[in-house]
Amino acid sequence: KVIASDGGKGFEADAPYDSVIITCGAPEIPMHEQVRSGGTIALPLVTRGIETLCSLTKGDDGIFRGYLNIYVRFLHFEGIYSDKKQFAKNISSLQRVVESYGKKRDDLKEYLCDLFILENDSEEIKAEKRIKRSDFQFYLAVSEEDAILYQSEIENRESGYALWHVEAKQADNGLVVMFRDEVVSWGNESVAENLIKKYKEWNNLNCPGLKDYNIEFYPSKDDSLVSDFKSWVIQRKHGLTRFSLK
């Protein structure tokens, strides 16, 4: 059966479903109300710009629990499940800051050297560094509210991952972006310091990767859930997710 409608809304006429497979990146969990208890949802979940394939099973209590598998990149939902709201901070403004006023930070790159590929690295080392960098960026995504994906509209300028802190007082604003082969910062130095702090935290947790996390999805708000040093609660437009280290 082919249905022409907003895929994020599902199709209630045939609900509930044993399983739902979603093939568009989304910052929400579409169709969760249409899955029966014990049923599953598999989707590319977007968390502050980082996209991961995850599988979730619905419990009798209505809470979905599951695991993360791999980093992926899919076309993203439009409509009510679009992730554009996740990038409310003006991207074009961010781009102007990076391209016009950003300062190249060799000191930060040296400190984060395990995340940067060198010319003389073997193919095995390069692969390890790519995974390690992705794992650190995911840790930033789940643990840091200022984390954001940087996508330039300038030709030949690659994407980066950033911490962008914005305050009412302009002097407190700051930005630090990790590109493929350099780190760029602008503004308040505390943001660059926070990047180093998060890197130390991640190392102290033994550099967790995707398979070291559990994920829970709560369809409604739950004020009793709070973040701590090994689990992070992220409020979404429809419900919230909690990522916890095993």
C-alpha positions as CSV (number, residue, x, y, z in Angstrom):
1,K,0.0,0.0,0.0
2,V,1.3,3.4,-1.0
3,I,0.0,6.4,1.0
4,A,0.6,10.0,-0.1
5,S,0.8,12.0,3.2
6,D,3.2,13.3,5.8
7,G,5.2,10.2,6.7
8,G,6.0,11.6,10.1
9,K,2.3,11.3,11.0
10,G,2.1,7.6,10.1
11,F,-1.1,5.9,9.1
12,E,-3.5,5.4,12.0
13,A,-6.0,3.3,10.0
14,D,-3.7,0.2,10.1
15,A,-2.2,0.9,13.6
16,P,-0.9,-0.5,15.9
17,Y,2.2,-1.8,14.2
18,D,4.6,-4.5,15.2
19,S,7.5,-2.6,13.7
20,V,8.2,0.7,12.0
21,I,11.2,1.4,9.8
22,I,11.9,5.1,9.2
23,T,14.3,6.1,6.4
24,C,14.6,9.8,6.9
25,G,16.7,11.5,9.5
26,A,14.6,13.1,12.3
27,P,15.2,14.8,15.6
28,E,11.9,13.3,16.9
29,I,10.5,9.7,17.2
30,P,7.7,9.6,14.6
31,M,4.7,7.3,14.9
32,H,5.5,6.2,18.4
33,E,1.8,6.2,19.4
34,Q,1.1,3.8,16.6
35,V,3.5,1.1,17.8
36,R,2.1,-1.8,19.9
37,S,3.6,-2.8,23.2
38,G,6.7,-4.9,22.4
39,G,6.9,-3.4,18.9
40,T,10.0,-1.7,17.5
41,I,11.0,1.5,15.7
42,A,14.2,1.7,13.8
43,L,15.3,5.2,12.5
44,P,18.2,7.6,11.9
45,L,17.9,9.8,15.0
46,V,19.4,13.3,14.7
47,T,20.8,14.7,18.0
48,R,22.2,18.2,17.7
49,G,23.3,17.5,14.1
50,I,24.8,14.0,14.7
51,E,22.8,11.3,13.0
52,T,22.8,7.7,14.4
53,L,20.9,4.6,13.5
54,C,19.0,3.4,16.5
55,S,16.5,0.6,17.4
56,L,13.9,1.1,20.1
57,T,11.4,-1.3,21.6
58,K,8.2,-0.1,23.3
59,G,7.7,-1.4,26.8
60,D,4.4,-2.0,28.6
61,D,4.9,1.3,30.3
62,G,5.0,3.2,27.0
63,I,8.7,4.0,27.2
64,F,10.9,3.0,24.3
65,R,14.3,1.5,25.2
66,G,17.1,0.5,22.8
67,Y,20.6,1.0,21.5
68,L,22.6,2.9,18.9
69,N,24.3,1.2,16.0
70,I,26.2,3.3,13.5
71,Y,26.7,6.8,12.3
72,V,24.7,7.5,9.2
73,R,23.5,10.3,6.9
74,F,20.0,10.3,5.4
75,L,17.8,12.9,3.8
76,H,15.8,14.6,6.6
77,F,12.2,15.0,7.3
78,E,10.3,18.1,6.3
79,G,7.0,19.2,8.0
80,I,6.3,18.7,11.7
81,Y,9.3,16.4,12.2
82,S,11.8,18.6,10.4
83,D,15.1,19.1,12.3
84,K,15.4,22.8,11.3
85,K,14.3,23.8,14.8
86,Q,17.5,22.2,16.1
87,F,19.5,24.8,14.2
88,A,17.6,27.9,15.4
89,K,20.9,29.7,15.9
90,N,21.4,31.5,12.6
91,I,23.7,29.4,10.5
92,S,24.5,32.2,8.1
93,S,25.5,34.3,11.0
94,L,27.7,31.5,12.3
95,Q,29.3,31.2,8.9
96,R,30.2,34.9,8.8
97,V,31.9,34.6,12.2
98,V,34.0,31.6,11.2
99,E,35.0,32.8,7.7
100,S,35.7,36.4,8.7
101,Y,36.7,36.6,12.3
102,G,37.8,33.1,13.4
103,K,41.3,32.4,14.6
104,K,43.1,29.2,13.7
105,R,44.0,27.4,16.9
106,D,47.1,25.2,16.5
107,D,47.3,24.9,20.3
108,L,43.8,23.2,20.4
109,K,44.6,21.0,17.5
110,E,47.8,19.8,19.2
111,Y,45.8,19.0,22.4
112,L,43.2,17.1,20.4
113,C,45.8,15.5,18.1
114,D,44.3,12.0,18.5
115,L,41.3,13.3,16.5
116,F,43.2,14.6,13.5
117,I,44.6,12.6,10.7
118,L,48.2,13.2,9.7
119,E,49.8,12.6,6.3
120,N,52.1,9.8,7.5
121,D,49.3,8.0,9.4
122,S,48.7,4.4,8.2
123,E,45.2,3.6,6.8
124,E,44.5,1.7,10.0
125,I,45.4,4.7,12.1
126,K,43.3,7.0,9.9
127,A,40.3,4.7,10.3
128,E,40.7,4.6,14.1
129,K,41.0,8.4,14.2
130,R,37.8,8.9,12.1
131,I,35.9,6.7,14.5
132,K,37.4,8.3,17.6
133,R,36.5,11.8,16.3
134,S,32.9,10.7,15.5
135,D,32.6,9.2,19.0
136,F,33.9,12.4,20.7
137,Q,31.5,14.6,18.6
138,F,28.6,12.4,19.6
139,Y,29.6,12.8,23.2
140,L,29.5,16.6,22.7
141,A,26.1,16.2,21.1
142,V,24.5,14.4,24.0
143,S,26.2,16.2,26.8
144,E,26.6,19.8,25.7
145,E,23.7,22.2,25.0
146,D,26.0,24.5,22.9
147,A,26.9,21.7,20.5
148,I,25.9,22.4,16.9
149,L,26.7,21.1,13.4
150,Y,28.5,23.7,11.2
151,Q,27.6,23.5,7.5
152,S,29.2,26.1,5.3
153,E,27.5,27.3,2.1
154,I,30.9,28.3,0.7
155,E,32.2,25.9,-2.0
156,N,35.0,23.6,-0.9
157,R,34.5,24.4,2.8
158,E,33.8,21.2,4.6
159,S,31.4,20.7,7.5
160,G,32.6,21.0,11.1
161,Y,31.3,20.4,14.6
162,A,31.1,23.3,17.0
163,L,30.4,24.6,20.4
164,W,28.6,28.0,20.0
165,H,27.7,29.8,23.2
166,V,25.3,32.8,22.9
167,E,24.5,35.2,25.8
168,A,22.6,38.5,26.0
169,K,25.9,40.2,26.8
170,Q,27.9,40.0,23.5
171,A,31.3,39.8,25.3
172,D,30.2,36.4,26.6
173,N,29.6,35.0,23.2
174,G,32.0,32.4,21.8
175,L,32.6,29.8,19.2
176,V,35.0,26.9,18.6
177,V,34.7,24.7,15.5
178,M,36.6,21.4,14.7
179,F,37.1,21.0,11.0
180,R,38.7,18.0,9.3
181,D,42.3,19.5,9.6
182,E,42.0,22.5,11.9
183,V,40.3,24.1,14.9
184,V,38.9,27.7,14.6
185,S,37.7,29.8,17.5
186,W,36.2,33.2,18.0
187,G,35.0,35.3,21.0
188,N,35.0,34.3,24.6
189,E,37.9,32.0,25.4
190,S,35.7,30.0,27.9
191,V,34.1,28.2,25.0
192,A,37.4,26.8,23.7
193,E,38.2,25.9,27.3
194,N,34.9,24.1,27.5
195,L,35.9,22.0,24.5
196,I,39.0,20.9,26.3
197,K,37.0,20.2,29.4
198,K,34.6,18.0,27.5
199,Y,37.5,16.1,25.8
200,K,39.0,15.4,29.3
201,E,35.6,14.2,30.5
202,W,35.3,11.9,27.5
203,N,38.7,10.5,28.1
204,N,38.0,10.0,31.8
205,L,35.0,7.9,30.8
206,N,37.3,5.7,28.6
207,C,36.3,7.4,25.3
208,P,32.8,5.9,25.0
209,G,31.6,5.0,21.5
210,L,28.0,4.5,20.2
211,K,27.7,0.9,21.5
212,D,28.6,2.1,25.0
213,Y,25.2,3.9,25.3
214,N,21.7,2.9,26.0
215,I,18.9,5.1,24.8
216,E,15.4,5.7,26.2
217,F,12.6,7.7,24.6
218,Y,9.8,9.1,26.9
219,P,6.8,10.2,24.8
220,S,5.8,12.8,27.4
221,K,7.7,15.2,29.6
222,D,9.1,13.8,32.8
223,D,10.5,16.3,35.3
224,S,12.0,13.6,37.5
225,L,14.6,12.8,34.8
226,V,17.8,14.8,35.1
227,S,21.2,14.6,33.6
228,D,24.3,13.4,35.5
229,F,27.9,12.6,34.7
230,K,26.9,9.3,32.9
231,S,23.5,10.0,31.5
232,W,22.0,13.0,29.6
233,V,18.4,14.0,29.1
234,I,17.6,15.9,25.9
235,Q,14.2,17.6,25.6
236,R,12.7,17.3,22.2
237,K,9.6,18.8,20.6
238,H,7.7,15.6,21.1
239,G,8.9,13.9,24.3
240,L,12.5,13.5,25.5
241,T,15.4,11.1,25.1
242,R,17.9,9.9,27.7
243,F,21.3,8.6,26.7
244,S,23.1,6.6,29.4
245,L,26.5,4.9,29.5
246,K,26.3,1.2,30.2
